[in-house]
């Protein structure tokens, strides 16, 4: 799963689209907690979000 697919799932679930990186991040975190995505997928998607926004979201 990648960011594009996660945005599609977000739109399908919420019935609207968003470019708000914090809202997307919250959705991705929830998907990870609910075991809908793996830790590897979670990290890759967070990395993609960070690259889009060019600002750190999660500290290592």
Secondary structure as UniProt FT lines:
FT   HELIX           3..14
FT   HELIX           21..33
FT   TURN            34..35
FT   HELIX           39..53
//
